[in-house]
Structures are given as structure tokens and as C-alpha cells.
């Protein structure tokens, strides 16, 4: 509804756990590194906990999507105390038939499956969501299930995701043996007041937003209403943008956020507390926001509209070129890649649009299987030395991905290394380097930075246990 008005290609605040929208703040980046470390080092049990809506599922989807070519994945998501025996559900998670089998036969079937996957050099990862619902008896079943691993090989890895109650459950005296097998665990907290605005900007940017559409105080208001819970932030931002669209407001203000949230809260479902506006927005903050709105007013673009083709000029105007680029994006999203390429090539006749338009041409070529042509376009763009630093990082990344598809792994590794040296946290270059070059992987995990970080983490854990 409001996407085109504010210049988004898609809804920036969808509640679907989409890895593309993952915001790597300080703690989410730490959690992702730990999950990655656990999977890479074949940890038998990995545990991640957090309040509902803090981003656990998005993190898991991200790390598993990055590892999808290396693992066989099973997900057990409908957990509750009434499941009975766990083994039939585990087999079902991997599409194995255990109908009519007793407990011994179920275990033998699963062990044979693990053995087959190990012979194929594939690891088996079982993800148990909402694991706090399992109870001590079924957690003990999981511990016994992990005995299919032998001393040298760990083909089965189990990831438990759950709410804070899971941590309390794992601290029980009768689950000491289980807790001793947990190699990696992390607890996600809500976003801080400094992270919430960055999270909002990140999601808007990933949805195609090219300009600010919320004031600074509006983002702070979102945090104060939601306490930094990512899922609640998405809901509050979504309804606030809808209110802004209804009022044709170029910038969503703190007042709009407050009114939209209170109206939604009045329905009795949205779990946010009710506060008077004066408790959340000081006169000084309100005055600063008025200045921000006034400063943006002269240059705030009008709602996105289709540009009219100029009649009297032989050269297309910048507005018309922008329209070609937007047409290309819409055609690409619809899967009409040939028409999208034509639109992007027209947009590229404007020097200001050339880099991003031709980058999109390369992505479209790759999407239709013309990987060689896509690589040539990206190489030409890089040689032209055009574009911002982030645009050139993205070009190198997509070129490396294309070279992977063409099985030119050495060249792809070289490009990933260039990116990694410039920005170690860029996209999933670390994961791809470890997959393509295991020697680099071992070197990176034995670097002083990793050793220092993990030594500090586990020494703190040890002191907490003493």
C-alpha cells in the first residue's frame, strides 16, 4: 500500500523471517559468528535463546541458507510436551518413514541414514525450534540420539532454539550430562536505543528505500514503545508508514508513530504499553524534529510517479532515465529479464545511472543462465573504476558468485579475499571462503583475533560455572 509512495520495492517490515533483511548489530553479529563457528567445528549441540521476536529464526535461516550445499537439514518446529517419543518426529523431519517401527527399529533407521549421509560427505543438522517445550525427558532422548556420532566424526549436529525458559531447563541437575555436550550457546537481547534506528534504516535500505522517510525522533519513539524487540519494531513501523501514507506525510514523525501504535494497541492484541506522548517526546526533541522536517521539506521528493517522455528534446531527461531504471526493477522482480535488461540499458545512457543500471543488467544475465556475459559486464564495470566503495564491493561479490557458478573457484576465492580484507563482515564472504578453501578457514580461525575473542568468551563461561 505505502511502498510506492515512499519509494520501496517491497515491504521493508514484513514479519516473515527473511535472511536478506538480517541486521547485523553487535550482538547479532556475535551470535551469527558463534553459530557459524559451531557448525564449522561440528559442535554436537548448539543453543541459541532469546525472547520471542528477537531474531533467532532469522539468524538460523541465514546460517543454514549459507550452508545449504554442505548439510542435510531437518527442522522440528511443532514441539510440545505431548509429542510422546521424539524419534518418529525426528525421522519425519528428514522425510524418513518410521511407520509401524518400535524404538529400536526407529533408532536403527536413523543411524543408517546418518551413515549414508556421512559416506556422501554431508553433515546432518537437526534444528529444534521452541525447544523449551520439549521437557527434560525428550531432551534426554536428544542426548542419547547424539550417540550416533563416534569419537572422530560428528556427522550429526543438533541446534536448539528457544525462549529463556530453555536456559533454565538446561540448568537442572538431571540434565547435567546434556549441558556438558553443549559446545556453543548465546542469548539474544533486544536492540538498544542506538541500534533501533540503525535497524530501521537497514530494513528500509534493503527494501530499496533511497531516502529517509522517518525522522530521527520517530525511530527513537519506535524503540521506546517496543523496547527494542525486532518483531514489534516491524509491526510498529509497518502501521506507522501506513498512517504516514494516509496523511501523505513525506516524513513519518514521532507523533504519527505514537498515534498509529496507540490505535493499533487499542485493539488489545499488539503487546506494547501505553504512554502519554509527553513522557516519550520532550519539548527539546519535538523542536529538533520540527527542524528536521522543515529542512527536508524543500527537497523531499514527491510520491513516485511514471515519468512522461519528453517531446522536444533529443536526449532523455534525468527523470525519464530514473523511470527506465524503476521499470527495469519492476520487470526484474516479475521475472521478465529480457525486457528488464532493455530498460536498464536505456537507463545506463545517463552517466549518473550507469553503474547501478549495468550492475542490474549483469544480475539479469546471470538469472537467465548467461553467466559468461554477466561476468564480462561486471569485469568491465570494475575496470572502469566507476561507482562508490559499496557499489564496487557488491560488484566484486556478484562477480565472485558468478565465477563460482562457472566453477572458477580459484578466481572466486581471490575476489572474496579482496572483499574480506576490505570488510571482513561483508555479506557471507567468510563462509564462502571457508567452504571453497578449507586451508584459509583453519588459518582464519587460528588467527589472534579469533583466539582472543573465543578465549575471552569461554573463560567468562568457566568463571561463571565456578
Secondary structure, 3 states (H helix, E strand, C coil): CCHHHHCCCCCCCCCCCCHHHCCCCHHHHHHHHHHHHHHHCCCCEEEEEECCCCCHHHHHHHHHHHCCCCEEEEEECCCCHHHCCCHHHHHHHCCCCCCCCCHHHHHHHHHHHHHHHHHCCCEEEEEECCHHHCHHHHHHHHHHHHHHCCCCCCCEEEEEEECCHHHHHHCCHHHHHHHHCEEEEEEECCCCHHHHHHHHHHHHHHCCCCCCCECHHHHHHHHHHHCCCHHHHHHHHHHHHHHHHHCCCCCECHHHHHHHHHHHHCCCCCCCCCCCHHHHCCHHHHHHHHHHHHHHHCCCCCCCCCCCCCCCCCCCCHHHHHHHHHHHHHHHHCCCHHHHHHHHHHHCCCCCCHHHHHHHHHHHHHHCCCHHHHHHHHHHHHHCCCCCHHHHHHHHHHHHHHHHHCCCHHHHHHHHHHHHHHCCCCCCHHHHHHHHCHHHHHHHHCCHHHHHHHHHHHHHHHHHHC
